């Protein structure tokens, strides 16, 4: 077995700050994306609920009106 000598590269402060800034930006983008998905999901749920209410309510109202029950 040949042992490999792994040398750690020293990272300058500027490089370290750049890495930290990039990680922070990734986290912000991920959080914004998640918030957008959650918002769209809520809108979708509301739309489905409205469609169900109309789909179930309109026929009942129509039958009530046509049958002459007031």
Backbone as XML, in Angstrom:
<?xml version="1.0"?>
<chain id="A" units="angstrom">
  <residue number="1" name="UNK">
    <atom name="N" x="0.834" y="-1.186" z="0.000"/>
    <atom name="CA" x="0.000" y="0.000" z="0.000"/>
    <atom name="C" x="0.873" y="1.241" z="0.000"/>
  </residue>
  <residue number="2" name="UNK">
    <atom name="N" x="0.607" y="2.028" z="-0.931"/>
    <atom name="CA" x="1.348" y="3.286" z="-1.003"/>
    <atom name="C" x="0.560" y="4.348" z="-0.256"/>
  </residue>
  <residue number="3" name="UNK">
    <atom name="N" x="1.222" y="4.979" z="0.652"/>
    <atom name="CA" x="0.558" y="6.032" z="1.417"/>
    <atom name="C" x="0.667" y="7.338" z="0.654"/>
  </residue>
  <residue number="4" name="UNK">
    <atom name="N" x="-0.425" y="7.991" z="0.589"/>
    <atom name="CA" x="-0.432" y="9.283" z="-0.103"/>
    <atom name="C" x="-0.295" y="10.380" z="0.937"/>
  </residue>
  <residue number="5" name="UNK">
    <atom name="N" x="0.555" y="11.286" z="0.643"/>
    <atom name="CA" x="0.716" y="12.436" z="1.521"/>
    <atom name="C" x="-0.284" y="13.509" z="1.098"/>
  </residue>
  <residue number="6" name="UNK">
    <atom name="N" x="-1.209" y="13.741" z="1.965"/>
    <atom name="CA" x="-2.214" y="14.766" z="1.687"/>
    <atom name="C" x="-1.819" y="16.031" z="2.430"/>
  </residue>
  <residue number="7" name="UNK">
    <atom name="N" x="-1.589" y="17.043" z="1.660"/>
    <atom name="CA" x="-1.225" y="18.318" z="2.261"/>
    <atom name="C" x="-2.464" y="19.195" z="2.328"/>
  </residue>
  <residue number="8" name="UNK">
    <atom name="N" x="-2.671" y="19.768" z="3.471"/>
    <atom name="CA" x="-3.787" y="20.684" z="3.621"/>
    <atom name="C" x="-3.370" y="22.039" z="3.058"/>
  </residue>
  <residue number="9" name="UNK">
    <atom name="N" x="-4.200" y="22.547" z="2.201"/>
    <atom name="CA" x="-3.913" y="23.867" z="1.664"/>
    <atom name="C" x="-4.436" y="24.897" z="2.639"/>
  </residue>
  <residue number="10" name="UNK">
    <atom name="N" x="-3.620" y="25.894" z="2.844"/>
    <atom name="CA" x="-4.044" y="26.960" z="3.731"/>
    <atom name="C" x="-4.991" y="27.882" z="2.957"/>
  </residue>
  <residue number="11" name="UNK">
    <atom name="N" x="-6.093" y="28.184" z="3.599"/>
    <atom name="CA" x="-7.089" y="29.025" z="2.976"/>
    <atom name="C" x="-6.947" y="30.435" z="3.545"/>
  </residue>
  <residue number="12" name="UNK">
    <atom name="N" x="-6.833" y="31.389" z="2.666"/>
    <atom name="CA" x="-6.684" y="32.767" z="3.128"/>
    <atom name="C" x="-8.015" y="33.266" z="3.682"/>
  </residue>
  <residue number="13" name="UNK">
    <atom name="N" x="-7.952" y="34.350" z="4.414"/>
    <atom name="CA" x="-9.168" y="34.910" z="4.999"/>
    <atom name="C" x="-10.144" y="35.330" z="3.908"/>
  </residue>
  <residue number="14" name="UNK">
    <atom name="N" x="-9.616" y="35.852" z="2.838"/>
    <atom name="CA" x="-10.468" y="36.299" z="1.744"/>
    <atom name="C" x="-11.218" y="35.113" z="1.136"/>
  </residue>
  <residue number="15" name="UNK">
    <atom name="N" x="-10.517" y="33.999" z="0.946"/>
    <atom name="CA" x="-11.149" y="32.806" z="0.394"/>
    <atom name="C" x="-12.190" y="32.244" z="1.361"/>
  </residue>
  <residue number="16" name="UNK">
    <atom name="N" x="-11.858" y="32.250" z="2.638"/>
    <atom name="CA" x="-12.785" y="31.755" z="3.658"/>
    <atom name="C" x="-14.049" y="32.611" z="3.685"/>
  </residue>
  <residue number="17" name="UNK">
    <atom name="N" x="-13.875" y="33.934" z="3.613"/>
    <atom name="CA" x="-15.031" y="34.821" z="3.605"/>
    <atom name="C" x="-15.877" y="34.603" z="2.351"/>
  </residue>
  <residue number="18" name="UNK">
    <atom name="N" x="-15.222" y="34.353" z="1.226"/>
    <atom name="CA" x="-15.948" y="34.101" z="-0.012"/>
    <atom name="C" x="-16.767" y="32.813" z="0.104"/>
  </residue>
  <residue number="19" name="UNK">
    <atom name="N" x="-16.193" y="31.780" z="0.717"/>
    <atom name="CA" x="-16.918" y="30.524" z="0.909"/>
    <atom name="C" x="-18.120" y="30.718" z="1.827"/>
  </residue>
  <residue number="20" name="UNK">
    <atom name="N" x="-17.920" y="31.471" z="2.899"/>
    <atom name="CA" x="-19.002" y="31.718" z="3.851"/>
    <atom name="C" x="-20.119" y="32.516" z="3.172"/>
  </residue>
  <residue number="21" name="UNK">
    <atom name="N" x="-19.732" y="33.521" z="2.393"/>
    <atom name="CA" x="-20.721" y="34.342" z="1.689"/>
    <atom name="C" x="-21.508" y="33.499" z="0.669"/>
  </residue>
  <residue number="22" name="UNK">
    <atom name="N" x="-20.813" y="32.637" z="-0.048"/>
    <atom name="CA" x="-21.478" y="31.772" z="-1.030"/>
    <atom name="C" x="-22.452" y="30.827" z="-0.335"/>
  </residue>
  <residue number="23" name="UNK">
    <atom name="N" x="-22.061" y="30.278" z="0.803"/>
    <atom name="CA" x="-22.943" y="29.378" z="1.550"/>
    <atom name="C" x="-24.177" y="30.127" z="2.052"/>
  </residue>
  <residue number="24" name="UNK">
    <atom name="N" x="-23.974" y="31.346" z="2.511"/>
    <atom name="CA" x="-25.094" y="32.162" z="2.997"/>
    <atom name="C" x="-26.070" y="32.473" z="1.854"/>
  </residue>
  <residue number="25" name="UNK">
    <atom name="N" x="-25.534" y="32.786" z="0.696"/>
    <atom name="CA" x="-26.386" y="33.076" z="-0.457"/>
    <atom name="C" x="-27.166" y="31.838" z="-0.893"/>
  </residue>
  <residue number="26" name="UNK">
    <atom name="N" x="-26.524" y="30.673" z="-0.854"/>
    <atom name="CA" x="-27.229" y="29.425" z="-1.192"/>
    <atom name="C" x="-28.383" y="29.178" z="-0.235"/>
  </residue>
  <residue number="27" name="UNK">
    <atom name="N" x="-28.131" y="29.411" z="1.056"/>
    <atom name="CA" x="-29.179" y="29.214" z="2.056"/>
    <atom name="C" x="-30.341" y="30.180" z="1.832"/>
  </residue>
  <residue number="28" name="UNK">
    <atom name="N" x="-30.027" y="31.435" z="1.493"/>
    <atom name="CA" x="-31.074" y="32.423" z="1.240"/>
    <atom name="C" x="-31.908" y="32.025" z="0.027"/>
  </residue>
  <residue number="29" name="UNK">
    <atom name="N" x="-31.243" y="31.568" z="-1.040"/>
    <atom name="CA" x="-31.977" y="31.150" z="-2.237"/>
    <atom name="C" x="-32.851" y="29.939" z="-1.942"/>
  </residue>
  <residue number="30" name="UNK">
    <atom name="N" x="-32.331" y="29.008" z="-1.152"/>
    <atom name="CA" x="-33.108" y="27.818" z="-0.800"/>
    <atom name="C" x="-34.326" y="28.209" z="0.040"/>
  </residue>
  <residue number="31" name="UNK">
    <atom name="N" x="-34.144" y="29.135" z="0.972"/>
    <atom name="CA" x="-35.257" y="29.573" z="1.810"/>
    <atom name="C" x="-36.311" y="30.305" z="0.970"/>
  </residue>
  <residue number="32" name="UNK">
    <atom name="N" x="-35.870" y="31.134" z="0.035"/>
    <atom name="CA" x="-36.813" y="31.848" z="-0.831"/>
    <atom name="C" x="-37.570" y="30.873" z="-1.717"/>
  </residue>
  <residue number="33" name="UNK">
    <atom name="N" x="-36.880" y="29.874" z="-2.226"/>
    <atom name="CA" x="-37.520" y="28.876" z="-3.065"/>
    <atom name="C" x="-38.556" y="28.086" z="-2.272"/>
  </residue>
  <residue number="34" name="UNK">
    <atom name="N" x="-38.212" y="27.729" z="-1.050"/>
    <atom name="CA" x="-39.139" y="26.983" z="-0.196"/>
    <atom name="C" x="-40.364" y="27.822" z="0.134"/>
  </residue>
  <residue number="35" name="UNK">
    <atom name="N" x="-40.157" y="29.102" z="0.425"/>
    <atom name="CA" x="-41.285" y="29.981" z="0.727"/>
    <atom name="C" x="-42.201" y="30.116" z="-0.480"/>
  </residue>
  <residue number="36" name="UNK">
    <atom name="N" x="-41.620" y="30.205" z="-1.668"/>
    <atom name="CA" x="-42.422" y="30.327" z="-2.879"/>
    <atom name="C" x="-43.241" y="29.060" z="-3.119"/>
  </residue>
  <residue number="37" name="UNK">
    <atom name="N" x="-42.613" y="27.898" z="-2.913"/>
    <atom name="CA" x="-43.326" y="26.635" z="-3.095"/>
    <atom name="C" x="-44.470" y="26.509" z="-2.093"/>
  </residue>
  <residue number="38" name="UNK">
    <atom name="N" x="-44.221" y="26.914" z="-0.840"/>
    <atom name="CA" x="-45.272" y="26.835" z="0.178"/>
    <atom name="C" x="-46.440" y="27.745" z="-0.175"/>
  </residue>
  <residue number="39" name="UNK">
    <atom name="N" x="-46.128" y="28.936" z="-0.677"/>
    <atom name="CA" x="-47.181" y="29.866" z="-1.075"/>
    <atom name="C" x="-48.010" y="29.317" z="-2.215"/>
  </residue>
  <residue number="40" name="UNK">
    <atom name="N" x="-47.347" y="28.737" z="-3.208"/>
    <atom name="CA" x="-48.070" y="28.161" z="-4.342"/>
    <atom name="C" x="-48.917" y="26.974" z="-3.902"/>
  </residue>
  <residue number="41" name="UNK">
    <atom name="N" x="-48.413" y="26.211" z="-2.946"/>
    <atom name="CA" x="-49.165" y="25.062" z="-2.444"/>
    <atom name="C" x="-50.451" y="25.530" z="-1.759"/>
  </residue>
  <residue number="42" name="UNK">
    <atom name="N" x="-50.358" y="26.597" z="-0.982"/>
    <atom name="CA" x="-51.539" y="27.129" z="-0.303"/>
    <atom name="C" x="-52.574" y="27.625" z="-1.315"/>
  </residue>
  <residue number="43" name="UNK">
    <atom name="N" x="-52.091" y="28.325" z="-2.344"/>
    <atom name="CA" x="-53.001" y="28.818" z="-3.373"/>
    <atom name="C" x="-53.681" y="27.645" z="-4.070"/>
  </residue>
  <residue number="44" name="UNK">
    <atom name="N" x="-52.928" y="26.595" z="-4.345"/>
    <atom name="CA" x="-53.497" y="25.404" z="-4.981"/>
    <atom name="C" x="-54.568" y="24.762" z="-4.131"/>
  </residue>
  <residue number="45" name="UNK">
    <atom name="N" x="-54.325" y="24.690" z="-2.837"/>
    <atom name="CA" x="-55.314" y="24.091" z="-1.930"/>
    <atom name="C" x="-56.593" y="24.925" z="-1.924"/>
  </residue>
  <residue number="46" name="UNK">
    <atom name="N" x="-56.445" y="26.239" z="-1.893"/>
    <atom name="CA" x="-57.623" y="27.113" z="-1.890"/>
    <atom name="C" x="-58.410" y="26.939" z="-3.185"/>
  </residue>
  <residue number="47" name="UNK">
    <atom name="N" x="-57.710" y="26.874" z="-4.313"/>
    <atom name="CA" x="-58.378" y="26.708" z="-5.604"/>
    <atom name="C" x="-59.137" y="25.386" z="-5.651"/>
  </residue>
  <residue number="48" name="UNK">
    <atom name="N" x="-58.523" y="24.321" z="-5.169"/>
    <atom name="CA" x="-59.196" y="23.013" z="-5.152"/>
    <atom name="C" x="-60.428" y="23.055" z="-4.254"/>
  </residue>
  <residue number="49" name="UNK">
    <atom name="N" x="-60.321" y="23.713" z="-3.119"/>
    <atom name="CA" x="-61.476" y="23.808" z="-2.217"/>
    <atom name="C" x="-62.616" y="24.583" z="-2.862"/>
  </residue>
  <residue number="50" name="UNK">
    <atom name="N" x="-62.294" y="25.675" z="-3.533"/>
    <atom name="CA" x="-63.338" y="26.465" z="-4.199"/>
    <atom name="C" x="-64.010" y="25.633" z="-5.295"/>
  </residue>
  <residue number="51" name="UNK">
    <atom name="N" x="-63.226" y="24.903" z="-6.060"/>
    <atom name="CA" x="-63.789" y="24.063" z="-7.118"/>
    <atom name="C" x="-64.708" y="22.997" z="-6.521"/>
  </residue>
  <residue number="52" name="UNK">
    <atom name="N" x="-64.281" y="22.382" z="-5.426"/>
    <atom name="CA" x="-65.130" y="21.371" z="-4.791"/>
    <atom name="C" x="-66.424" y="21.970" z="-4.256"/>
  </residue>
  <residue number="53" name="UNK">
    <atom name="N" x="-66.347" y="23.140" z="-3.658"/>
    <atom name="CA" x="-67.551" y="23.787" z="-3.124"/>
    <atom name="C" x="-68.521" y="24.090" z="-4.260"/>
  </residue>
  <residue number="54" name="UNK">
    <atom name="N" x="-67.978" y="24.625" z="-5.366"/>
    <atom name="CA" x="-68.848" y="24.926" z="-6.511"/>
    <atom name="C" x="-69.411" y="23.650" z="-7.130"/>
  </residue>
  <residue number="55" name="UNK">
    <atom name="N" x="-68.585" y="22.633" z="-7.243"/>
    <atom name="CA" x="-69.030" y="21.389" z="-7.867"/>
    <atom name="C" x="-70.116" y="20.705" z="-7.042"/>
  </residue>
  <residue number="56" name="UNK">
    <atom name="N" x="-70.052" y="20.843" z="-5.738"/>
    <atom name="CA" x="-71.061" y="20.212" z="-4.890"/>
    <atom name="C" x="-72.240" y="21.135" z="-4.602"/>
  </residue>
  <residue number="57" name="UNK">
    <atom name="N" x="-71.997" y="22.421" z="-4.579"/>
    <atom name="CA" x="-73.049" y="23.369" z="-4.207"/>
    <atom name="C" x="-73.972" y="23.734" z="-5.337"/>
  </residue>
  <residue number="58" name="UNK">
    <atom name="N" x="-73.437" y="23.925" z="-6.527"/>
    <atom name="CA" x="-74.277" y="24.350" z="-7.655"/>
    <atom name="C" x="-75.341" y="23.316" z="-8.036"/>
  </residue>
  <residue number="59" name="UNK">
    <atom name="N" x="-75.007" y="22.054" z="-8.117"/>
    <atom name="CA" x="-76.074" y="21.084" z="-8.444"/>
    <atom name="C" x="-77.174" y="21.031" z="-7.378"/>
  </residue>
  <residue number="60" name="UNK">
    <atom name="N" x="-76.795" y="21.164" z="-6.133"/>
    <atom name="CA" x="-77.783" y="21.139" z="-5.061"/>
    <atom name="C" x="-78.707" y="22.342" z="-5.197"/>
  </residue>
  <residue number="61" name="UNK">
    <atom name="N" x="-78.133" y="23.498" z="-5.463"/>
    <atom name="CA" x="-78.948" y="24.717" z="-5.634"/>
    <atom name="C" x="-79.851" y="24.580" z="-6.861"/>
  </residue>
  <residue number="62" name="UNK">
    <atom name="N" x="-79.301" y="24.012" z="-7.923"/>
    <atom name="CA" x="-80.098" y="23.818" z="-9.135"/>
    <atom name="C" x="-81.268" y="22.891" z="-8.895"/>
  </residue>
  <residue number="63" name="UNK">
    <atom name="N" x="-81.031" y="21.797" z="-8.204"/>
    <atom name="CA" x="-82.105" y="20.855" z="-7.896"/>
    <atom name="C" x="-83.151" y="21.487" z="-6.978"/>
  </residue>
  <residue number="64" name="UNK">
    <atom name="N" x="-82.680" y="22.281" z="-6.039"/>
    <atom name="CA" x="-83.597" y="22.958" z="-5.123"/>
    <atom name="C" x="-84.470" y="23.923" z="-5.897"/>
  </residue>
  <residue number="65" name="UNK">
    <atom name="N" x="-83.883" y="24.676" z="-6.786"/>
    <atom name="CA" x="-84.628" y="25.661" z="-7.580"/>
    <atom name="C" x="-85.611" y="24.985" z="-8.529"/>
  </residue>
  <residue number="66" name="UNK">
    <atom name="N" x="-85.146" y="23.920" z="-9.178"/>
    <atom name="CA" x="-86.004" y="23.245" z="-10.161"/>
    <atom name="C" x="-87.153" y="22.473" z="-9.494"/>
  </residue>
  <residue number="67" name="UNK">
    <atom name="N" x="-86.936" y="21.990" z="-8.289"/>
    <atom name="CA" x="-87.986" y="21.202" z="-7.634"/>
    <atom name="C" x="-89.058" y="22.081" z="-7.028"/>
  </residue>
  <residue number="68" name="UNK">
    <atom name="N" x="-88.836" y="23.358" z="-6.933"/>
    <atom name="CA" x="-89.845" y="24.269" z="-6.439"/>
    <atom name="C" x="-89.880" y="24.410" z="-4.937"/>
  </residue>
  <residue number="69" name="UNK">
    <atom name="N" x="-88.906" y="23.867" z="-4.234"/>
    <atom name="CA" x="-88.845" y="24.024" z="-2.783"/>
    <atom name="C" x="-88.253" y="25.388" z="-2.484"/>
  </residue>
  <residue number="70" name="UNK">
    <atom name="N" x="-89.018" y="26.203" z="-1.721"/>
    <atom name="CA" x="-88.525" y="27.541" z="-1.427"/>
    <atom name="C" x="-88.235" y="27.689" z="0.044"/>
  </residue>
</chain>
